[in-house]
Amino acid sequence: MKLSVLDQSPISVGKTAHEAVQATLNLACAADRWGYTRYWLAEHHSSGTLADASPEILLAAMTARTKNIRIGTGGVMLSHYSPFKVAEVFRMLEALAPGRVDMGIGRAPGSDQMASYALQAGPNTFPIEKYPQQVYDLMRYLSETFPADHPLSRLRAMPAAPNWAVPWLLSSSLGSAGIAARLGLPLSFAHFISQGGGPECVKWYRDNFEPSEWFDKPRVNIGISAITADTTERAHDLATCRHVMRLMRNKGQEMKGVPSVDEIKAMDFDEADEGFIEQQRSKSIEGDPETVKAKIESLAEQYETDDVIVLTITHDYAERQRSYELLAGAFGLRGEGRVENAMTNVEVE
């Protein structure tokens, strides 16, 4: 089993964005030592609880602190940006960490409508309908394979490098899965966002995958929400931090960060609140290490993949790191990773 980390750089109540970012860098170093396969950073905008609006900048800092683990985005919201600029960003990351950069890209806004509007500067904004073309152009820039008579063929995404970042299309529905199948690109399915029909969606992607000049067969990983601790009770308490954070957001309450276990125990929840929390709990995997391991293996079997990316959010950064440490121990991860190049038809680690 290949286990990886998805980090949204959560800001805890009473903590600063600086502390959240430092916790991300510390966790990346630890995940590198423990033998995790990759470390992905999410992109969120205008959020009071998630610090990372610019994953490419944080990844640059991460390249100097890690040695073996693949690093990347989960993902860059391509609909906001120029494909050429994104290609140059990932070329620079590849120059900083040769052979171990992933390029997870998505079409969701990563924000509310107002923030999404504010990100669309200039006259040449891209409507969502252009997203497949953006993905196609991005791949052409990276692989330098625009036809000779194409008006963009003379452009070069710099700095030049012998390899380029491994692309993954993020999906929580058949929409982006269909784009990944049609363009012949790897798929990362966000199970923690959409549980209903996930395995069927991934099966459709595999059945309809069209081999491309970049990849000859489908590749799949899944993103899940999971947390473990030394006891089942503590794992449930820690997981509730994220569930209550989402509850507060959905109710439109001002969010000052991820609440602590003690804060939550002092709160009063009505029946609707309790129902929402239990609904969120049903979407995550919680428990002692062996229980969590068994549930992850079962879910991976449903998706027919051995590549799982784990999102864990707690108030206490040390307990979040402890969860990943326990998970690494339960799966017997090796503390020495392999680095693969991102060339045509390679095995994607």
C-alpha positions as CSV (number, residue, x, y, z in Angstrom):
1,M,0.0,0.0,0.0
2,K,1.3,3.5,-0.9
3,L,0.2,6.0,1.7
4,S,0.4,9.8,1.1
5,V,-0.5,13.0,2.9
6,L,-3.1,15.6,1.8
7,D,-2.6,18.8,3.8
8,Q,-4.9,21.8,3.9
9,S,-2.7,23.7,6.4
10,P,-5.5,24.2,9.0
11,I,-5.2,27.1,11.4
12,S,-6.3,26.1,14.9
13,V,-8.1,28.4,17.3
14,G,-5.5,30.4,19.1
15,K,-2.8,29.8,16.5
16,T,-1.5,31.9,13.6
17,A,-1.1,31.2,9.9
18,H,2.6,31.2,10.5
19,E,2.2,28.3,13.0
20,A,-0.1,26.5,10.6
21,V,2.5,26.7,7.8
22,Q,5.3,25.6,10.1
23,A,3.2,22.6,11.2
24,T,2.8,21.7,7.5
25,L,6.6,21.9,6.9
26,N,7.3,19.9,10.1
27,L,4.8,17.2,9.1
28,A,6.3,17.0,5.6
29,C,9.7,16.3,7.1
30,A,8.2,13.6,9.3
31,A,6.3,12.0,6.5
32,D,9.5,11.9,4.5
33,R,11.2,10.0,7.3
34,W,8.4,7.6,7.8
35,G,8.2,6.5,4.2
36,Y,5.0,8.2,2.9
37,T,4.9,8.2,-0.9
38,R,3.8,11.8,-1.6
39,Y,2.8,15.0,0.2
40,W,0.2,17.2,-1.5
41,L,-0.9,20.7,-0.6
42,A,-4.5,21.9,-1.2
43,E,-5.4,25.4,-2.5
44,H,-8.1,27.4,-0.7
45,H,-8.8,31.1,-0.9
46,S,-10.3,33.6,1.5
47,S,-10.5,31.0,4.3
48,G,-10.3,31.8,8.0
49,T,-9.3,28.2,8.8
50,L,-7.0,27.0,6.0
51,A,-3.8,28.9,5.5
52,D,-2.5,27.8,2.1
53,A,-3.8,29.9,-0.8
54,S,-0.5,29.5,-2.7
55,P,0.6,25.9,-2.5
56,E,3.4,26.4,-5.1
57,I,5.2,28.8,-2.7
58,L,4.9,26.5,0.2
59,L,6.1,23.6,-2.0
60,A,9.2,25.6,-2.9
61,A,10.0,25.8,0.8
62,M,9.3,22.1,1.2
63,T,11.8,21.1,-1.5
64,A,14.7,22.2,0.7
65,R,13.4,20.2,3.7
66,T,12.6,16.8,2.2
67,K,14.7,14.2,0.4
68,N,12.7,11.3,-0.9
69,I,9.0,12.0,-0.7
70,R,7.1,13.2,-3.8
71,I,5.7,16.7,-3.3
72,G,2.9,18.3,-5.2
73,T,-0.5,20.0,-5.3
74,G,-3.9,18.5,-4.5
75,G,-4.4,20.7,-6.3
76,V,-3.9,23.8,-8.2
77,M,-7.2,25.2,-9.3
78,L,-6.4,25.6,-13.0
79,S,-9.6,27.4,-13.9
80,H,-8.1,30.5,-12.2
81,Y,-4.8,30.6,-14.0
82,S,-3.0,30.7,-17.3
83,P,-1.8,27.2,-18.3
84,F,1.5,28.7,-19.5
85,K,2.1,30.2,-16.0
86,V,1.2,27.0,-14.2
87,A,3.6,25.1,-16.5
88,E,6.4,27.5,-15.6
89,V,5.7,27.2,-11.9
90,F,6.0,23.4,-12.1
91,R,9.1,23.6,-14.2
92,M,10.7,25.7,-11.4
93,L,9.5,23.2,-8.8
94,E,11.0,20.4,-10.9
95,A,14.3,22.3,-11.0
96,L,14.2,22.5,-7.2
97,A,13.3,18.8,-6.6
98,P,14.1,16.9,-9.8
99,G,12.1,13.8,-10.4
100,R,9.7,14.0,-7.4
101,V,7.1,16.6,-8.2
102,D,3.4,15.9,-8.7
103,M,1.0,18.3,-10.4
104,G,-2.5,17.7,-9.1
105,I,-4.9,20.0,-10.9
106,G,-8.6,20.7,-10.4
107,R,-11.4,22.7,-11.8
108,A,-13.2,23.6,-8.5
109,P,-12.9,27.2,-7.3
110,G,-11.4,26.4,-3.9
111,S,-13.3,29.3,-2.6
112,D,-16.7,31.0,-2.5
113,Q,-18.1,32.8,-5.6
114,M,-16.8,36.3,-4.6
115,A,-13.2,35.0,-4.1
116,S,-13.4,33.1,-7.3
117,Y,-14.5,36.3,-9.1
118,A,-11.7,38.3,-7.5
119,L,-9.2,35.7,-8.8
120,Q,-10.3,36.3,-12.4
121,A,-8.3,39.3,-13.3
122,G,-7.8,40.7,-16.8
123,P,-9.8,40.3,-20.0
124,N,-8.7,36.8,-20.9
125,T,-10.4,34.9,-18.1
126,F,-11.3,31.2,-18.7
127,P,-14.9,30.1,-18.4
128,I,-15.3,26.6,-16.8
129,E,-16.2,25.2,-20.2
130,K,-12.6,25.9,-21.2
131,Y,-11.1,23.7,-18.5
132,P,-10.4,20.6,-20.7
133,Q,-8.6,22.9,-23.2
134,Q,-6.6,24.4,-20.3
135,V,-5.5,20.9,-19.2
136,Y,-4.6,20.0,-22.8
137,D,-2.5,23.2,-23.2
138,L,-0.8,22.7,-19.9
139,M,0.3,19.2,-21.0
140,R,1.5,20.5,-24.3
141,Y,3.6,23.2,-22.6
142,L,5.2,20.7,-20.2
143,S,5.9,18.1,-22.9
144,E,6.8,20.7,-25.6
145,T,4.5,18.9,-28.1
146,F,2.5,21.6,-29.7
147,P,2.3,21.0,-33.4
148,A,4.9,23.0,-35.4
149,D,2.2,25.1,-37.0
150,H,0.4,25.9,-33.7
151,P,0.7,29.6,-32.7
152,L,2.0,28.7,-29.3
153,S,4.6,26.2,-30.5
154,R,7.5,28.6,-30.1
155,L,6.8,29.2,-26.4
156,R,9.0,27.4,-23.9
157,A,7.9,26.9,-20.2
158,M,11.1,27.7,-18.3
159,P,13.3,26.8,-16.7
160,A,14.2,23.9,-19.0
161,A,14.4,20.5,-17.4
162,P,14.8,16.9,-18.7
163,N,11.7,15.8,-16.8
164,W,8.3,17.3,-15.9
165,A,5.9,17.0,-13.0
166,V,3.5,14.0,-13.0
167,P,0.0,15.3,-13.7
168,W,-3.1,14.1,-11.7
169,L,-6.6,15.3,-12.5
170,L,-8.6,15.8,-9.3
171,S,-12.2,14.6,-9.4
172,S,-15.2,14.1,-7.1
173,S,-17.6,13.3,-10.0
174,L,-17.8,11.9,-13.5
175,G,-17.0,15.3,-15.0
176,S,-13.3,15.5,-14.4
177,A,-13.0,11.7,-14.5
178,G,-14.3,11.9,-18.0
179,I,-11.7,14.5,-18.9
180,A,-8.9,12.4,-17.4
181,A,-10.1,9.4,-19.4
182,R,-10.4,11.3,-22.7
183,L,-6.9,13.0,-22.4
184,G,-5.2,9.8,-21.1
185,L,-4.1,11.2,-17.7
186,P,-4.0,9.9,-14.1
187,L,-7.0,10.4,-11.9
188,S,-7.1,11.3,-8.2
189,F,-10.6,10.7,-6.8
190,A,-11.6,12.7,-3.7
191,H,-13.6,10.1,-1.8
192,F,-13.6,12.4,1.3
193,I,-15.7,14.8,-0.7
194,S,-18.0,12.4,-2.6
195,Q,-18.6,8.9,-1.4
196,G,-21.7,8.1,-3.4
197,G,-20.8,6.2,-6.6
198,G,-17.0,6.7,-6.2
199,P,-15.9,3.2,-7.1
200,E,-18.3,3.2,-10.1
201,C,-17.0,6.5,-11.3
202,V,-13.4,5.2,-11.1
203,K,-14.4,2.0,-12.9
204,W,-15.9,4.1,-15.7
205,Y,-12.7,6.1,-16.0
206,R,-10.7,2.8,-16.3
207,D,-13.1,1.4,-18.9
208,N,-13.1,4.5,-21.0
209,F,-9.4,5.5,-20.7
210,E,-7.8,6.5,-24.0
211,P,-4.1,5.9,-24.0
212,S,-2.2,9.1,-24.7
213,E,1.3,10.0,-25.7
214,W,2.0,10.6,-22.0
215,F,0.4,7.6,-20.3
216,D,-0.5,4.2,-21.8
217,K,-2.8,3.0,-19.0
218,P,-5.1,4.4,-16.3
219,R,-3.6,5.4,-12.9
220,V,-5.8,6.0,-9.9
221,N,-5.3,7.2,-6.3
222,I,-8.0,8.1,-3.8
223,G,-8.2,10.9,-1.2
224,I,-9.8,10.0,2.1
225,S,-10.4,11.6,5.5
226,A,-8.9,9.5,8.3
227,I,-7.5,9.9,11.8
228,T,-6.1,7.5,14.4
229,A,-4.9,7.7,17.9
230,D,-3.7,5.4,20.7
231,T,-7.4,4.8,21.7
232,T,-10.6,4.7,19.7
233,E,-12.2,7.2,22.0
234,R,-9.4,9.7,21.5
235,A,-9.5,9.3,17.7
236,H,-13.3,10.1,17.7
237,D,-12.7,13.2,19.9
238,L,-9.9,14.4,17.6
239,A,-12.0,13.8,14.4
240,T,-14.8,15.8,15.9
241,C,-12.6,18.9,15.6
242,R,-12.9,18.8,11.8
243,H,-16.6,17.9,11.9
244,V,-17.5,20.9,14.1
245,M,-15.3,23.2,12.0
246,R,-17.4,22.2,9.0
247,L,-20.6,22.6,11.0
248,M,-19.7,26.2,12.0
249,R,-18.9,27.0,8.4
250,N,-22.2,25.6,7.1
251,K,-24.1,27.6,9.7
252,G,-22.4,30.8,8.5
253,Q,-20.7,31.4,11.9
254,E,-17.5,33.3,12.1
255,M,-14.7,30.8,12.1
256,K,-11.6,31.5,14.2
257,G,-9.9,28.2,13.4
258,V,-10.2,24.5,14.2
259,P,-11.7,24.2,17.6
260,S,-10.1,22.1,20.3
261,V,-11.5,18.9,21.9
262,D,-12.1,20.8,25.2
263,E,-13.9,23.7,23.4
264,I,-16.2,21.2,21.6
265,K,-17.1,19.4,24.8
266,A,-18.2,22.7,26.3
267,M,-20.5,23.5,23.3
268,D,-24.2,22.9,23.1
269,F,-25.5,21.1,20.0
270,D,-29.1,20.8,19.0
271,E,-30.5,17.7,17.2
272,A,-29.7,19.1,13.8
273,D,-26.2,19.8,14.8
274,E,-25.7,16.3,16.1
275,G,-27.1,14.9,12.9
276,F,-24.7,16.9,10.8
277,I,-21.7,15.8,12.9
278,E,-22.7,12.2,12.6
279,Q,-23.1,12.6,8.9
280,Q,-19.6,14.0,8.7
281,R,-18.3,11.1,10.8
282,S,-19.8,8.6,8.4
283,K,-17.6,10.1,5.7
284,S,-14.3,9.7,7.6
285,I,-12.4,6.8,9.0
286,E,-11.7,7.0,12.7
287,G,-10.4,4.6,15.4
288,D,-7.3,2.8,16.7
289,P,-4.5,2.1,14.2
290,E,-5.5,-1.5,13.3
291,T,-9.2,-0.5,12.8
292,V,-8.2,2.4,10.6
293,K,-5.8,0.3,8.6
294,A,-8.5,-2.4,7.9
295,K,-11.0,0.2,6.8
296,I,-8.5,1.9,4.5
297,E,-7.6,-1.5,2.9
298,S,-11.2,-2.3,2.4
299,L,-11.9,1.1,0.8
300,A,-8.8,0.7,-1.4
301,E,-10.1,-2.7,-2.5
302,Q,-13.4,-1.2,-3.6
303,Y,-11.6,1.3,-5.7
304,E,-9.1,-1.3,-6.9
305,T,-6.1,0.8,-6.0
306,D,-3.2,0.6,-3.6
307,D,-2.6,4.3,-3.6
308,V,-4.3,6.3,-0.9
309,I,-3.9,10.0,0.1
310,V,-4.9,10.7,3.7
311,L,-6.4,14.0,5.0
312,T,-6.2,14.5,8.8
313,I,-7.2,17.7,10.6
314,T,-7.0,18.2,14.4
315,H,-6.7,21.2,16.6
316,D,-3.4,20.1,18.1
317,Y,-0.7,19.8,15.4
318,A,1.3,17.3,17.5
319,E,-1.7,15.0,17.6
320,R,-2.2,15.3,13.9
321,Q,1.4,14.3,13.4
322,R,1.0,11.4,15.9
323,S,-1.9,10.1,13.8
324,Y,0.2,9.9,10.7
325,E,3.0,8.3,12.7
326,L,0.7,5.6,14.0
327,L,-0.7,5.0,10.5
328,A,2.8,4.6,9.1
329,G,3.5,2.1,11.8
330,A,0.3,0.2,11.2
331,F,1.1,-0.2,7.5
332,G,4.8,-0.9,8.1
333,L,6.0,1.9,5.9
334,R,9.6,2.0,5.1
335,G,11.6,5.1,5.9
336,E,13.3,5.2,2.6
337,G,11.4,6.2,-0.6
338,R,12.0,5.8,-4.3
339,V,12.2,8.6,-6.7
340,E,10.7,8.1,-10.2
341,N,11.1,10.3,-13.3
342,A,8.0,11.8,-14.9
343,M,8.7,10.7,-18.5
344,T,6.3,9.2,-21.0
345,N,4.5,6.0,-19.9
346,V,6.4,5.7,-16.6
347,E,5.1,4.0,-13.5
348,V,3.6,6.7,-11.3
349,E,4.7,6.3,-7.7
